[in-house]
Amino acid sequence: MPALVEIRSLTKVFPLGESVVGGAAKGEVRAVDDVSLDIRAGETLGLVGESGSGKSTLGRLVLRLIQPTSGSVRFEGRDLLSASRSEVRRLRRDMQIIFQDPFSALDPRMRVEDLIAEPLIIHSHTFGQESTGEDARSSKISSRGGTGVPARTTVKSKHDFRTRVEELLRAVGLDQSAMRRFPHEFSGGQRQRIVIARALALRPKFIACDEPVSALDVSVGAQIINLLAQLQREFGLTYLFISHSMPVVRYLSTRIAVMYRGKIVEINSTDQITENPQHAYTKTLLQATPEIAV
C-alpha cells in the first residue's frame, strides 16, 4: 500500500528551562531525534516504548500540534509543516487525534451533542462540496447495514447535525440518550467512546491514537481496542497507535515501531517484532509486559 503519511528526519528539541539559581540552564532534551518512517494507507502502525521515550511528542508533531525543530511530514504527498494556516485547517478534516485522558479531552460545560457537533459546525462549509469517491464508499458501507458515518453532504439545519451526531454515537456503541448529558455523567470507557465519535465526525482518513486505553480499566480498555479495530474495518481508517503496552500494540497493529530515547530502534511487521525481535530494548519490552485478553 502507498504511504499515507511520510515522516523524514523529524526532530524536536526542547531547551532546558532556567536554573533554580537564575539564568538559563545549558542543555537540551531531544524528545524526537531524526525519526523517519512511513504509515501506509489502511494499516495500523503501532508505536511502542516506555514513558518519556518521545512517542506522544512524535504523534503531535505528525499532526502539527507542535512545531518540529527540523524534518518533514507529508500527508498524501502534501507538505504538512510548510502548509499555511488555512491549508492546515482543511487537512484537519482528514487527520484527527484521540488523547489519553477522555475527561480532559472533553469540555465539561458542554453536552455530548454539542461536543460531537462542534467539528461539524466549524467545518460545515466542507460538507457542501461535491461527494468524492470515498464518500460513495462510505455510503455503501451504510447500505450494507453497518454503522457507517454519512458522507460529506450538505448540512443545512440543526436537525441535520442532530441526525449525524446520533449516527456517530451508534457507531461507537452509544444511543441517543447520551446526547443531552454532560461528560461527568459517563464512565471512563463511555467518555472515550464519545471522544472517538468526535474524532470520527469529519470522517478522517488518519487518526493518531495517543495511549487511548492507558487511563482505563483493563476490561474496559479491551472493549475500546475492539471498537477501534471494528471502526477501522468499517471506515478504512489508518491509525498511528501509541502505547507503552506491547500486548495491546501487538493485538491491533499491522507493523510495530519501537521507540527508545527519541529514536526508532526497530520497525517491522508485528509477527517479526514479537517472534524475532532484533534490538535488546524490544526484547526487554516483550519480557516486561504480561499478556492481556482482548
N, C-alpha and C positions, 0 to 999 in steps of 0.2 A: 504494500500500500504506500502511496506517496506520503511525504511528511506534511502534516497539517501545521505543526509548529517546528521551526528550526532555530536552535539556540547555538550561538557561536561565540566562544571565548568570553562568556559572560562573567563579569567580575563586579563584586560590590565590596567596597572598603569603607568601614566606619571608623573615623578618627576617634581616639580616646578623648574623654572629656577633661575638664580641668582637674588638676590635682587638689587634694584636700588642703594643701598649704598655699594654694594660689598659683595662678599661671597655668598655661596649657601643658598638659602632660604629653610627653613624647610617645609615639607609638600609634598603632592602628590595629583594627581587627578585620581580617579578610574573611567575611562571612561567606561569600561565594567567590571561589578562586579559579578562574579560567575554565568554566564549565561549558562543554559543547555536547549537545545531544539533539536527537530528533524525536518528535512524538508523532506517530503515524495516525492517519485518519481512521477512526473506529476502534482503536486499541485503548487499553489501559496501561499506562506506564507507571509502575509503582516506584516511588522514591522513598527509600528507607534509610534510616540512620538514627543515631541516638539524639537526644535533646541537645541543641546547640551546634548541630553539625551543619546548619545552613539550609535545611530543607524548606522551611516556611519562607525564608528570605528569597530563595530561588523561585518559589511559586508566585510571590508578589512581584518579583522582577519580570516574570513572564507576562503577567497581566498589566504591567506598568503601573502598579500601585505604588511602587517606589522606583526611583531612577537608578540605573546602574552606574558604576564608575567607568566601565568600558564594556565592549562587546556588542552583540546584536541579537535581536529576536525578530523572526519573521513569521507572520501568520498568513497562511495561504499565499505566500510569496510577497506579502506587503511588509515593509519595514515598520515594525510597531514603535520602535524607540525614536524614530525621526518623524513620526506622524504628528500632524497638527492636533490641537485640542478637539476640533470638530471631527477629524478622522478617527481619533480615539473614541469619541462618543459613539460613532457609528459601529466601531469594532466591538464596543461593549455589548451589542446585541448578540454577538457570536462567542464571546468569552466571558465566563462567569466564574465565581468562586464560592465555595461552601466553607465557612470558617469553623474552627474547632469548637467554640462555645456558642451553642444556639441561642442562649438567652441574651448574651451581649450583642449578638448579631441582629436582634430584633428590637425595634423601638418599643419600650414597654407602654408608651402612651397611645399607641396605635392599635386598632383592631386588626385581626388577621386579614379581613377582606381588604383593608387599605394597605397593609404591608405587602401583600402579593400583587395588588393592582398598581402600586406605585411605579415599578419599572414600565408597566404597560402605558401608564399615563405619560411618563417622561418621554418615552419613545413612541408615542401614539402616532406621530406623523409617518413612521416607517410602515405601519400596517395598512396604509392606503396605497402602497406600491403594488405593482402587478405581481401576481404569485409567481414563484420560481419553481423549478423542477423539484427542489427539496420540499416546497410547500405541498406539491402534489403527492410526494411520498408520504408526508405526514397525514394527509387526508386519507390515503389508502390504509394506513395503519388504523385510523379511527374506524374506517368502514369494515375492517376485519373484526371489529368487536373489541379492540384494545382500548387503552385509556389515553389515546394519543392527544397531545396538545394541539389545538386547532392551528391552521395555517395562518400566515400573516395577512389576514384580510382586514378590511376597514372596520375600525372600532368607532362607532358614532355616538353611542349613548352609554349612560350608566348601566343600563340593562346588559349591554354587550360586555362591559367589563365584569359585571357580576357573573354572567354566564361563563366567561373564561376562567374566572377565579374558582368557580365550582368545579370545572373540569380539571383544573390543576390540583385542587385538593383531592379529588377522586384518584388522580394519577399517583398520588403519594399515600393513599390509603386512609384519607380523612373524608368526612362528609360535610355537607353544607352547614351543619350546626356549628362548625368551628368558626364560621365567618365573622360573627359578631362578638367573639370573645377576644380577650387580651392574652398576650404571651404568658403571663404568670399563671394563667388558669390551666396550663398544659404541663405534662410531664416533660422531662428532658428529651426523650425519644420523639414525642409528638412535636416539640418545638423544632427539632432537627428536620422533621418531615415538612414543616412549614417553611424552613429555610430552603430546603430542596425545591419546594414548589415555587418559591420566589425566584430561585436561580433558573428554573425551567421556563419562567413566564415569557421570556423573549425567544424561546426555542433556540438556545445556543448550540453551537457545534462542539465547543470545547469547555470543559469545566475543570477547574483546579479544586480538588477536594483536600483541604488542609486539616489533617487529623480530625475527620468528621465524626469519629466514634470514640475518641480518647476520653471525652468528658462523660461518657455514658456507661451504664452497667454492661457487663459482657453480653448478656442475653439480648438486651435492647440494641446494643451495637451490632450484633449479628443480624438483627432484623433490618437495620439501616443498610448494612452491607448488601444483603439480599435485595433490598429495594433499589439500590444503586445499580446492581447488576441487571435487574429487570428493566429499569429505565433505559439503560444503555442499549439493551436489545431492542426495545420498542422504538427509541428515537434516534438510534445510530450515533450516540454520543461518543466523544473522545474524552478520556479522563487523564489528568495527572493526579495520581492518588498518593498523597503524602502521609506517611505514618512511621512511627518508631517500632511498630509491631510487625515482625517478619511473617507470622502466620496469617494475619489479615491481608497483608500485601500479596502474599503468595496465592491466597484464595481468589482475589479479584483481578490480578494483573496478568497481562499478556507478556510483558517484559518487566524486569526489575533493574533499577539503577541504585547502587549502594553509594551513599554519600558519607564522607568522613572528613571532618575539619575543612569544610568548604569545597572539597573536591569529589568528583565522581571517581571512585576507586575501582568499580566494576560494573559492567552493564551487560546483560544477556537475557535470553529467554527465561521465563520463570522456572522451567524444568532444569535448565543448565545451572542457574544460580542456586537452586535448592538441593540438587542432586550432586553437582560437581563444582562447588564454589572454588574460586582461584585465589582470592585475596584473604589474608588472615583475618581482617576485620569482618568480612562476610561470614566466615566460619564462626567467629565469636557471636555474631548476631543470631545465627541459626541455633547455636548451642544454648543461648541465654533466654530464648523465648519459648514458652510452652505452647503446645497445640491448643486451639480453641475450636469449639463446634460452631459452624455457621451453616 
